Amino acid sequence: MADEFVWEPFIGRCLARLCLSGAGMDERPVLERAQFLMDMGLPRAEAARVVGSSDDSLRVMFATKAKKTSKAKR
């Protein structure tokens, strides 16, 4: 039984993709799609995987966006 495939992560990612599609988020930027999934409760690492990015890349993109937003408020 050690070779048995674990389906739960796969099913979860498929459902996340369906949620993105159902919400019309297919063509949105990566950050918007990731934020949408994270707002639904997915951890950043899983959201990154679903949107075709990496956890580190999303972390940097969110930090860059936060810096730009804070500079714009000054």
PDB file of N, CA, C and O in Angstrom:
ATOM      1  N   MET A   1       0.800  -1.199   0.000  1.00  0.00           N
ATOM      2  CA  MET A   1       0.000   0.000   0.000  1.00  0.00           C
ATOM      3  C   MET A   1       0.848   1.270   0.000  1.00  0.00           C
ATOM      4  O   MET A   1       0.296   2.367  -0.085  1.00  0.00           O
ATOM      5  N   ALA A   2       2.144   1.153   0.091  1.00  0.00           N
ATOM      6  CA  ALA A   2       3.019   2.327   0.117  1.00  0.00           C
ATOM      7  C   ALA A   2       3.015   3.059  -1.222  1.00  0.00           C
ATOM      8  O   ALA A   2       3.324   4.250  -1.268  1.00  0.00           O
ATOM      9  N   ASP A   3       2.676   2.385  -2.297  1.00  0.00           N
ATOM     10  CA  ASP A   3       2.673   2.994  -3.622  1.00  0.00           C
ATOM     11  C   ASP A   3       1.332   3.634  -3.977  1.00  0.00           C
ATOM     12  O   ASP A   3       1.173   4.157  -5.080  1.00  0.00           O
ATOM     13  N   GLU A   4       0.377   3.600  -3.067  1.00  0.00           N
ATOM     14  CA  GLU A   4      -0.949   4.125  -3.348  1.00  0.00           C
ATOM     15  C   GLU A   4      -0.915   5.650  -3.448  1.00  0.00           C
ATOM     16  O   GLU A   4      -0.295   6.322  -2.624  1.00  0.00           O
ATOM     17  N   PHE A   5      -1.575   6.175  -4.448  1.00  0.00           N
ATOM     18  CA  PHE A   5      -1.619   7.613  -4.689  1.00  0.00           C
ATOM     19  C   PHE A   5      -2.566   8.281  -3.698  1.00  0.00           C
ATOM     20  O   PHE A   5      -3.656   7.770  -3.441  1.00  0.00           O
ATOM     21  N   VAL A   6      -2.161   9.409  -3.146  1.00  0.00           N
ATOM     22  CA  VAL A   6      -3.010  10.182  -2.236  1.00  0.00           C
ATOM     23  C   VAL A   6      -3.760  11.217  -3.067  1.00  0.00           C
ATOM     24  O   VAL A   6      -3.153  12.119  -3.644  1.00  0.00           O
ATOM     25  N   TRP A   7      -5.071  11.083  -3.123  1.00  0.00           N
ATOM     26  CA  TRP A   7      -5.895  11.893  -4.004  1.00  0.00           C
ATOM     27  C   TRP A   7      -6.317  13.230  -3.420  1.00  0.00           C
ATOM     28  O   TRP A   7      -6.631  14.147  -4.179  1.00  0.00           O
ATOM     29  N   GLU A   8      -6.338  13.376  -2.097  1.00  0.00           N
ATOM     30  CA  GLU A   8      -6.893  14.580  -1.485  1.00  0.00           C
ATOM     31  C   GLU A   8      -6.229  15.877  -1.969  1.00  0.00           C
ATOM     32  O   GLU A   8      -6.949  16.810  -2.325  1.00  0.00           O
ATOM     33  N   PRO A   9      -4.889  15.983  -2.000  1.00  0.00           N
ATOM     34  CA  PRO A   9      -4.288  17.232  -2.491  1.00  0.00           C
ATOM     35  C   PRO A   9      -4.651  17.534  -3.946  1.00  0.00           C
ATOM     36  O   PRO A   9      -4.892  18.686  -4.306  1.00  0.00           O
ATOM     37  N   PHE A  10      -4.687  16.510  -4.761  1.00  0.00           N
ATOM     38  CA  PHE A  10      -5.047  16.668  -6.172  1.00  0.00           C
ATOM     39  C   PHE A  10      -6.481  17.178  -6.310  1.00  0.00           C
ATOM     40  O   PHE A  10      -6.749  18.098  -7.082  1.00  0.00           O
ATOM     41  N   ILE A  11      -7.385  16.580  -5.563  1.00  0.00           N
ATOM     42  CA  ILE A  11      -8.786  16.990  -5.614  1.00  0.00           C
ATOM     43  C   ILE A  11      -8.933  18.424  -5.120  1.00  0.00           C
ATOM     44  O   ILE A  11      -9.689  19.204  -5.699  1.00  0.00           O
ATOM     45  N   GLY A  12      -8.228  18.773  -4.071  1.00  0.00           N
ATOM     46  CA  GLY A  12      -8.276  20.135  -3.541  1.00  0.00           C
ATOM     47  C   GLY A  12      -7.807  21.156  -4.558  1.00  0.00           C
ATOM     48  O   GLY A  12      -8.421  22.213  -4.706  1.00  0.00           O
ATOM     49  N   ARG A  13      -6.721  20.852  -5.266  1.00  0.00           N
ATOM     50  CA  ARG A  13      -6.219  21.775  -6.288  1.00  0.00           C
ATOM     51  C   ARG A  13      -7.204  21.905  -7.448  1.00  0.00           C
ATOM     52  O   ARG A  13      -7.395  22.993  -7.990  1.00  0.00           O
ATOM     53  N   CYS A  14      -7.817  20.803  -7.819  1.00  0.00           N
ATOM     54  CA  CYS A  14      -8.822  20.851  -8.891  1.00  0.00           C
ATOM     55  C   CYS A  14     -10.008  21.717  -8.479  1.00  0.00           C
ATOM     56  O   CYS A  14     -10.511  22.505  -9.280  1.00  0.00           O
ATOM     57  N   LEU A  15     -10.453  21.573  -7.240  1.00  0.00           N
ATOM     58  CA  LEU A  15     -11.566  22.396  -6.762  1.00  0.00           C
ATOM     59  C   LEU A  15     -11.179  23.867  -6.719  1.00  0.00           C
ATOM     60  O   LEU A  15     -11.996  24.736  -7.026  1.00  0.00           O
ATOM     61  N   ALA A  16      -9.946  24.148  -6.342  1.00  0.00           N
ATOM     62  CA  ALA A  16      -9.477  25.537  -6.319  1.00  0.00           C
ATOM     63  C   ALA A  16      -9.499  26.118  -7.727  1.00  0.00           C
ATOM     64  O   ALA A  16      -9.922  27.258  -7.918  1.00  0.00           O
ATOM     65  N   ARG A  17      -9.048  25.345  -8.716  1.00  0.00           N
ATOM     66  CA  ARG A  17      -9.081  25.816 -10.107  1.00  0.00           C
ATOM     67  C   ARG A  17     -10.516  26.058 -10.562  1.00  0.00           C
ATOM     68  O   ARG A  17     -10.789  27.035 -11.260  1.00  0.00           O
ATOM     69  N   LEU A  18     -11.432  25.178 -10.172  1.00  0.00           N
ATOM     70  CA  LEU A  18     -12.840  25.362 -10.524  1.00  0.00           C
ATOM     71  C   LEU A  18     -13.410  26.630  -9.886  1.00  0.00           C
ATOM     72  O   LEU A  18     -14.202  27.336 -10.510  1.00  0.00           O
ATOM     73  N   CYS A  19     -13.012  26.918  -8.657  1.00  0.00           N
ATOM     74  CA  CYS A  19     -13.458  28.146  -7.991  1.00  0.00           C
ATOM     75  C   CYS A  19     -12.948  29.374  -8.734  1.00  0.00           C
ATOM     76  O   CYS A  19     -13.689  30.337  -8.927  1.00  0.00           O
ATOM     77  N   LEU A  20     -11.693  29.343  -9.149  1.00  0.00           N
ATOM     78  CA  LEU A  20     -11.145  30.465  -9.914  1.00  0.00           C
ATOM     79  C   LEU A  20     -11.922  30.657 -11.210  1.00  0.00           C
ATOM     80  O   LEU A  20     -12.278  31.775 -11.581  1.00  0.00           O
ATOM     81  N   SER A  21     -12.173  29.558 -11.879  1.00  0.00           N
ATOM     82  CA  SER A  21     -12.884  29.624 -13.150  1.00  0.00           C
ATOM     83  C   SER A  21     -14.317  30.113 -12.944  1.00  0.00           C
ATOM     84  O   SER A  21     -14.799  30.965 -13.691  1.00  0.00           O
ATOM     85  N   GLY A  22     -14.990  29.579 -11.940  1.00  0.00           N
ATOM     86  CA  GLY A  22     -16.369  29.958 -11.666  1.00  0.00           C
ATOM     87  C   GLY A  22     -16.513  31.415 -11.270  1.00  0.00           C
ATOM     88  O   GLY A  22     -17.555  32.028 -11.503  1.00  0.00           O
ATOM     89  N   ALA A  23     -15.473  31.969 -10.676  1.00  0.00           N
ATOM     90  CA  ALA A  23     -15.502  33.372 -10.260  1.00  0.00           C
ATOM     91  C   ALA A  23     -15.008  34.304 -11.353  1.00  0.00           C
ATOM     92  O   ALA A  23     -14.940  35.517 -11.154  1.00  0.00           O
ATOM     93  N   GLY A  24     -14.662  33.742 -12.514  1.00  0.00           N
ATOM     94  CA  GLY A  24     -14.190  34.567 -13.621  1.00  0.00           C
ATOM     95  C   GLY A  24     -12.800  35.133 -13.396  1.00  0.00           C
ATOM     96  O   GLY A  24     -12.472  36.205 -13.905  1.00  0.00           O
ATOM     97  N   MET A  25     -11.984  34.422 -12.640  1.00  0.00           N
ATOM     98  CA  MET A  25     -10.654  34.912 -12.284  1.00  0.00           C
ATOM     99  C   MET A  25      -9.555  34.318 -13.166  1.00  0.00           C
ATOM    100  O   MET A  25      -8.372  34.523 -12.892  1.00  0.00           O
ATOM    101  N   ASP A  26      -9.922  33.594 -14.210  1.00  0.00           N
ATOM    102  CA  ASP A  26      -8.934  32.906 -15.053  1.00  0.00           C
ATOM    103  C   ASP A  26      -7.898  33.830 -15.668  1.00  0.00           C
ATOM    104  O   ASP A  26      -6.723  33.475 -15.760  1.00  0.00           O
ATOM    105  N   GLU A  27      -8.320  34.996 -16.082  1.00  0.00           N
ATOM    106  CA  GLU A  27      -7.427  35.913 -16.789  1.00  0.00           C
ATOM    107  C   GLU A  27      -6.846  37.000 -15.894  1.00  0.00           C
ATOM    108  O   GLU A  27      -6.142  37.883 -16.383  1.00  0.00           O
ATOM    109  N   ARG A  28      -7.121  36.955 -14.615  1.00  0.00           N
ATOM    110  CA  ARG A  28      -6.628  37.963 -13.680  1.00  0.00           C
ATOM    111  C   ARG A  28      -5.147  37.747 -13.391  1.00  0.00           C
ATOM    112  O   ARG A  28      -4.631  36.652 -13.612  1.00  0.00           O
ATOM    113  N   PRO A  29      -4.459  38.772 -12.903  1.00  0.00           N
ATOM    114  CA  PRO A  29      -3.043  38.619 -12.543  1.00  0.00           C
ATOM    115  C   PRO A  29      -2.852  37.574 -11.433  1.00  0.00           C
ATOM    116  O   PRO A  29      -3.771  37.272 -10.672  1.00  0.00           O
ATOM    117  N   VAL A  30      -1.655  37.048 -11.372  1.00  0.00           N
ATOM    118  CA  VAL A  30      -1.320  35.991 -10.417  1.00  0.00           C
ATOM    119  C   VAL A  30      -1.658  36.416  -8.985  1.00  0.00           C
ATOM    120  O   VAL A  30      -2.246  35.640  -8.231  1.00  0.00           O
ATOM    121  N   LEU A  31      -1.294  37.631  -8.612  1.00  0.00           N
ATOM    122  CA  LEU A  31      -1.541  38.082  -7.238  1.00  0.00           C
ATOM    123  C   LEU A  31      -3.031  38.100  -6.905  1.00  0.00           C
ATOM    124  O   LEU A  31      -3.423  37.713  -5.804  1.00  0.00           O
ATOM    125  N   GLU A  32      -3.846  38.536  -7.827  1.00  0.00           N
ATOM    126  CA  GLU A  32      -5.289  38.563  -7.577  1.00  0.00           C
ATOM    127  C   GLU A  32      -5.842  37.161  -7.403  1.00  0.00           C
ATOM    128  O   GLU A  32      -6.645  36.905  -6.506  1.00  0.00           O
ATOM    129  N   ARG A  33      -5.406  36.250  -8.274  1.00  0.00           N
ATOM    130  CA  ARG A  33      -5.877  34.863  -8.161  1.00  0.00           C
ATOM    131  C   ARG A  33      -5.412  34.234  -6.858  1.00  0.00           C
ATOM    132  O   ARG A  33      -6.185  33.552  -6.185  1.00  0.00           O
ATOM    133  N   ALA A  34      -4.157  34.458  -6.499  1.00  0.00           N
ATOM    134  CA  ALA A  34      -3.626  33.901  -5.256  1.00  0.00           C
ATOM    135  C   ALA A  34      -4.350  34.481  -4.052  1.00  0.00           C
ATOM    136  O   ALA A  34      -4.698  33.748  -3.127  1.00  0.00           O
ATOM    137  N   GLN A  35      -4.583  35.793  -4.053  1.00  0.00           N
ATOM    138  CA  GLN A  35      -5.286  36.425  -2.933  1.00  0.00           C
ATOM    139  C   GLN A  35      -6.692  35.872  -2.808  1.00  0.00           C
ATOM    140  O   GLN A  35      -7.166  35.639  -1.696  1.00  0.00           O
ATOM    141  N   PHE A  36      -7.367  35.658  -3.927  1.00  0.00           N
ATOM    142  CA  PHE A  36      -8.709  35.080  -3.922  1.00  0.00           C
ATOM    143  C   PHE A  36      -8.700  33.718  -3.236  1.00  0.00           C
ATOM    144  O   PHE A  36      -9.547  33.438  -2.388  1.00  0.00           O
ATOM    145  N   LEU A  37      -7.741  32.874  -3.605  1.00  0.00           N
ATOM    146  CA  LEU A  37      -7.656  31.539  -3.008  1.00  0.00           C
ATOM    147  C   LEU A  37      -7.285  31.607  -1.537  1.00  0.00           C
ATOM    148  O   LEU A  37      -7.804  30.837  -0.729  1.00  0.00           O
ATOM    149  N   MET A  38      -6.395  32.521  -1.184  1.00  0.00           N
ATOM    150  CA  MET A  38      -6.002  32.664   0.213  1.00  0.00           C
ATOM    151  C   MET A  38      -7.178  33.187   1.048  1.00  0.00           C
ATOM    152  O   MET A  38      -7.336  32.797   2.205  1.00  0.00           O
ATOM    153  N   ASP A  39      -7.986  34.050   0.476  1.00  0.00           N
ATOM    154  CA  ASP A  39      -9.181  34.541   1.171  1.00  0.00           C
ATOM    155  C   ASP A  39     -10.172  33.402   1.420  1.00  0.00           C
ATOM    156  O   ASP A  39     -10.961  33.454   2.363  1.00  0.00           O
ATOM    157  N   MET A  40     -10.127  32.386   0.577  1.00  0.00           N
ATOM    158  CA  MET A  40     -10.986  31.216   0.760  1.00  0.00           C
ATOM    159  C   MET A  40     -10.399  30.224   1.765  1.00  0.00           C
ATOM    160  O   MET A  40     -11.048  29.236   2.109  1.00  0.00           O
ATOM    161  N   GLY A  41      -9.184  30.479   2.235  1.00  0.00           N
ATOM    162  CA  GLY A  41      -8.612  29.625   3.269  1.00  0.00           C
ATOM    163  C   GLY A  41      -7.426  28.776   2.852  1.00  0.00           C
ATOM    164  O   GLY A  41      -6.876  28.043   3.675  1.00  0.00           O
ATOM    165  N   LEU A  42      -7.020  28.858   1.597  1.00  0.00           N
ATOM    166  CA  LEU A  42      -5.847  28.089   1.166  1.00  0.00           C
ATOM    167  C   LEU A  42      -4.576  28.738   1.699  1.00  0.00           C
ATOM    168  O   LEU A  42      -4.458  29.963   1.693  1.00  0.00           O
ATOM    169  N   PRO A  43      -3.638  27.939   2.152  1.00  0.00           N
ATOM    170  CA  PRO A  43      -2.341  28.504   2.537  1.00  0.00           C
ATOM    171  C   PRO A  43      -1.642  29.085   1.300  1.00  0.00           C
ATOM    172  O   PRO A  43      -1.905  28.658   0.175  1.00  0.00           O
ATOM    173  N   ARG A  44      -0.760  30.049   1.514  1.00  0.00           N
ATOM    174  CA  ARG A  44      -0.080  30.715   0.403  1.00  0.00           C
ATOM    175  C   ARG A  44       0.649  29.719  -0.490  1.00  0.00           C
ATOM    176  O   ARG A  44       0.632  29.860  -1.713  1.00  0.00           O
ATOM    177  N   ALA A  45       1.288  28.716   0.106  1.00  0.00           N
ATOM    178  CA  ALA A  45       2.033  27.728  -0.690  1.00  0.00           C
ATOM    179  C   ALA A  45       1.117  26.962  -1.636  1.00  0.00           C
ATOM    180  O   ALA A  45       1.483  26.711  -2.784  1.00  0.00           O
ATOM    181  N   GLU A  46      -0.068  26.591  -1.167  1.00  0.00           N
ATOM    182  CA  GLU A  46      -1.012  25.876  -2.027  1.00  0.00           C
ATOM    183  C   GLU A  46      -1.605  26.804  -3.081  1.00  0.00           C
ATOM    184  O   GLU A  46      -1.792  26.403  -4.230  1.00  0.00           O
ATOM    185  N   ALA A  47      -1.900  28.036  -2.693  1.00  0.00           N
ATOM    186  CA  ALA A  47      -2.424  29.008  -3.659  1.00  0.00           C
ATOM    187  C   ALA A  47      -1.395  29.229  -4.766  1.00  0.00           C
ATOM    188  O   ALA A  47      -1.750  29.323  -5.941  1.00  0.00           O
ATOM    189  N   ALA A  48      -0.130  29.310  -4.388  1.00  0.00           N
ATOM    190  CA  ALA A  48       0.936  29.487  -5.377  1.00  0.00           C
ATOM    191  C   ALA A  48       0.969  28.324  -6.347  1.00  0.00           C
ATOM    192  O   ALA A  48       1.105  28.508  -7.556  1.00  0.00           O
ATOM    193  N   ARG A  49       0.846  27.149  -5.814  1.00  0.00           N
ATOM    194  CA  ARG A  49       0.884  25.958  -6.673  1.00  0.00           C
ATOM    195  C   ARG A  49      -0.274  25.952  -7.668  1.00  0.00           C
ATOM    196  O   ARG A  49      -0.105  25.588  -8.832  1.00  0.00           O
ATOM    197  N   VAL A  50      -1.437  26.355  -7.201  1.00  0.00           N
ATOM    198  CA  VAL A  50      -2.623  26.361  -8.071  1.00  0.00           C
ATOM    199  C   VAL A  50      -2.491  27.395  -9.181  1.00  0.00           C
ATOM    200  O   VAL A  50      -2.884  27.133 -10.318  1.00  0.00           O
ATOM    201  N   VAL A  51      -1.945  28.563  -8.869  1.00  0.00           N
ATOM    202  CA  VAL A  51      -1.852  29.627  -9.873  1.00  0.00           C
ATOM    203  C   VAL A  51      -0.582  29.532 -10.715  1.00  0.00           C
ATOM    204  O   VAL A  51      -0.350  30.376 -11.581  1.00  0.00           O
ATOM    205  N   GLY A  52       0.240  28.515 -10.469  1.00  0.00           N
ATOM    206  CA  GLY A  52       1.425  28.302 -11.297  1.00  0.00           C
ATOM    207  C   GLY A  52       2.625  29.112 -10.880  1.00  0.00           C
ATOM    208  O   GLY A  52       3.429  29.516 -11.720  1.00  0.00           O
ATOM    209  N   SER A  53       2.754  29.354  -9.596  1.00  0.00           N
ATOM    210  CA  SER A  53       3.868  30.127  -9.083  1.00  0.00           C
ATOM    211  C   SER A  53       4.516  29.340  -7.947  1.00  0.00           C
ATOM    212  O   SER A  53       4.185  28.177  -7.717  1.00  0.00           O
ATOM    213  N   SER A  54       5.439  29.984  -7.244  1.00  0.00           N
ATOM    214  CA  SER A  54       6.038  29.344  -6.069  1.00  0.00           C
ATOM    215  C   SER A  54       5.707  30.177  -4.838  1.00  0.00           C
ATOM    216  O   SER A  54       5.370  31.356  -4.950  1.00  0.00           O
ATOM    217  N   ASP A  55       5.802  29.568  -3.682  1.00  0.00           N
ATOM    218  CA  ASP A  55       5.516  30.261  -2.439  1.00  0.00           C
ATOM    219  C   ASP A  55       6.443  31.451  -2.259  1.00  0.00           C
ATOM    220  O   ASP A  55       5.997  32.533  -1.878  1.00  0.00           O
ATOM    221  N   ASP A  56       7.729  31.261  -2.529  1.00  0.00           N
ATOM    222  CA  ASP A  56       8.689  32.359  -2.395  1.00  0.00           C
ATOM    223  C   ASP A  56       8.377  33.507  -3.351  1.00  0.00           C
ATOM    224  O   ASP A  56       8.479  34.675  -2.973  1.00  0.00           O
ATOM    225  N   SER A  57       8.005  33.188  -4.563  1.00  0.00           N
ATOM    226  CA  SER A  57       7.674  34.214  -5.543  1.00  0.00           C
ATOM    227  C   SER A  57       6.463  35.025  -5.094  1.00  0.00           C
ATOM    228  O   SER A  57       6.468  36.252  -5.196  1.00  0.00           O
ATOM    229  N   LEU A  58       5.426  34.351  -4.599  1.00  0.00           N
ATOM    230  CA  LEU A  58       4.256  35.069  -4.111  1.00  0.00           C
ATOM    231  C   LEU A  58       4.609  35.934  -2.909  1.00  0.00           C
ATOM    232  O   LEU A  58       4.125  37.061  -2.795  1.00  0.00           O
ATOM    233  N   ARG A  59       5.435  35.428  -2.022  1.00  0.00           N
ATOM    234  CA  ARG A  59       5.840  36.189  -0.844  1.00  0.00           C
ATOM    235  C   ARG A  59       6.487  37.504  -1.262  1.00  0.00           C
ATOM    236  O   ARG A  59       6.181  38.563  -0.714  1.00  0.00           O
ATOM    237  N   VAL A  60       7.393  37.420  -2.247  1.00  0.00           N
ATOM    238  CA  VAL A  60       8.082  38.621  -2.727  1.00  0.00           C
ATOM    239  C   VAL A  60       7.107  39.554  -3.439  1.00  0.00           C
ATOM    240  O   VAL A  60       7.168  40.769  -3.248  1.00  0.00           O
ATOM    241  N   MET A  61       6.210  39.007  -4.256  1.00  0.00           N
ATOM    242  CA  MET A  61       5.244  39.857  -4.970  1.00  0.00           C
ATOM    243  C   MET A  61       4.315  40.585  -4.001  1.00  0.00           C
ATOM    244  O   MET A  61       4.020  41.764  -4.195  1.00  0.00           O
ATOM    245  N   PHE A  62       3.854  39.893  -2.960  1.00  0.00           N
ATOM    246  CA  PHE A  62       2.989  40.537  -1.968  1.00  0.00           C
ATOM    247  C   PHE A  62       3.743  41.611  -1.203  1.00  0.00           C
ATOM    248  O   PHE A  62       3.193  42.675  -0.919  1.00  0.00           O
ATOM    249  N   ALA A  63       4.999  41.339  -0.868  1.00  0.00           N
ATOM    250  CA  ALA A  63       5.810  42.335  -0.148  1.00  0.00           C
ATOM    251  C   ALA A  63       6.056  43.565  -1.022  1.00  0.00           C
ATOM    252  O   ALA A  63       5.986  44.696  -0.541  1.00  0.00           O
ATOM    253  N   THR A  64       6.341  43.346  -2.293  1.00  0.00           N
ATOM    254  CA  THR A  64       6.571  44.454  -3.223  1.00  0.00           C
ATOM    255  C   THR A  64       5.298  45.296  -3.374  1.00  0.00           C
ATOM    256  O   THR A  64       5.355  46.525  -3.392  1.00  0.00           O
ATOM    257  N   LYS A  65       4.172  44.628  -3.481  1.00  0.00           N
ATOM    258  CA  LYS A  65       2.898  45.333  -3.607  1.00  0.00           C
ATOM    259  C   LYS A  65       2.625  46.147  -2.345  1.00  0.00           C
ATOM    260  O   LYS A  65       2.166  47.286  -2.434  1.00  0.00           O
ATOM    261  N   ALA A  66       2.900  45.582  -1.184  1.00  0.00           N
ATOM    262  CA  ALA A  66       2.671  46.299   0.079  1.00  0.00           C
ATOM    263  C   ALA A  66       3.561  47.533   0.176  1.00  0.00           C
ATOM    264  O   ALA A  66       3.125  48.579   0.657  1.00  0.00           O
ATOM    265  N   LYS A  67       4.801  47.416  -0.277  1.00  0.00           N
ATOM    266  CA  LYS A  67       5.708  48.561  -0.251  1.00  0.00           C
ATOM    267  C   LYS A  67       5.219  49.669  -1.182  1.00  0.00           C
ATOM    268  O   LYS A  67       5.240  50.847  -0.826  1.00  0.00           O
ATOM    269  N   LYS A  68       4.777  49.275  -2.383  1.00  0.00           N
ATOM    270  CA  LYS A  68       4.270  50.264  -3.342  1.00  0.00           C
ATOM    271  C   LYS A  68       3.026  50.949  -2.793  1.00  0.00           C
ATOM    272  O   LYS A  68       2.855  52.157  -2.957  1.00  0.00           O
ATOM    273  N   THR A  69       2.168  50.190  -2.150  1.00  0.00           N
ATOM    274  CA  THR A  69       0.940  50.747  -1.583  1.00  0.00           C
ATOM    275  C   THR A  69       1.251  51.731  -0.455  1.00  0.00           C
ATOM    276  O   THR A  69       0.642  52.796  -0.361  1.00  0.00           O
ATOM    277  N   SER A  70       2.201  51.362   0.393  1.00  0.00           N
ATOM    278  CA  SER A  70       2.545  52.262   1.503  1.00  0.00           C
ATOM    279  C   SER A  70       3.222  53.531   1.008  1.00  0.00           C
ATOM    280  O   SER A  70       3.015  54.597   1.589  1.00  0.00           O
ATOM    281  N   LYS A  71       4.022  53.449  -0.046  1.00  0.00           N
ATOM    282  CA  LYS A  71       4.648  54.642  -0.608  1.00  0.00           C
ATOM    283  C   LYS A  71       3.617  55.552  -1.262  1.00  0.00           C
ATOM    284  O   LYS A  71       3.737  56.776  -1.208  1.00  0.00           O
ATOM    285  N   ALA A  72       2.616  54.958  -1.871  1.00  0.00           N
ATOM    286  CA  ALA A  72       1.582  55.737  -2.543  1.00  0.00           C
ATOM    287  C   ALA A  72       0.708  56.505  -1.544  1.00  0.00           C
ATOM    288  O   ALA A  72       0.143  57.543  -1.886  1.00  0.00           O
ATOM    289  N   LYS A  73       0.598  56.003  -0.325  1.00  0.00           N
ATOM    290  CA  LYS A  73      -0.226  56.649   0.699  1.00  0.00           C
ATOM    291  C   LYS A  73       0.468  57.853   1.311  1.00  0.00           C
ATOM    292  O   LYS A  73      -0.194  58.671   1.949  1.00  0.00           O
ATOM    293  N   ARG A  74       1.751  57.990   1.145  1.00  0.00           N
ATOM    294  CA  ARG A  74       2.511  59.105   1.733  1.00  0.00           C
ATOM    295  C   ARG A  74       2.203  60.398   1.091  1.00  0.00           C
ATOM    296  O   ARG A  74       2.762  61.426   1.475  1.00  0.00           O
TER     297      ARG A  74
END
